[in-house]
Amino acid sequence: MQRQFYLDSNLHVASQGSVQTLPNSNIFVGWGQSAYYSEFGPLGNTVNNPSLNLLYYAQMPGNNYSYRAYHDNWVGTPYYPPRIAAISSNGQTTVYASWNGATETRAWQVFSGASPSSLSLAKTAAKSGFETAVPVTGAGRYFQARALDAWGRVIGISSVVMASSP
């Protein structure tokens, strides 16, 4: 079956480019020298209707382009540990946990104690966005967080920090 894919009727690519059939039969196109990449439904489109079956398109930043683009699942595993900050006010401490680039974090365990060497589990919270705020009541002055994956395994451990006041 022959199909054609157009991103824009005014787009002319002088060189390079790639096409990848995805497991769901969609088509991923790297537009080479033009610096765009896009995904289409499997039926293609026409020069007169380039938005037909177009699922999305994006452009590489700045003057960047790639002779070949791929659509793939990406797993971020940073080389550095998670980071936390702990802010105490009115008997409650909020621990802010973050691990920029870690795609497998699903939850945070927050540990607390009176000294850095005597920490115990204070609370577990589901990850919520880039930075997860975890309120902890009646906790000690020192905190640490552990990042958990979907199976509850520890995949990262922060440094121990002392809570600060606003």
Secondary structure, DSSP 8 states (H G I E B T S, - for coil): ------S-TT----S--EEEE-TTS-EEEE-GGG-EEEEE-TT--BTTBTTTTEEEEEE-STT---S-----------SS--EEEEEEETTEEEEEEE-TT-SS--EEEEEEESSTT--EEEEEEE--SSEEEEEEES--SEEEEEEE-TTS-EEEE---EE-B--
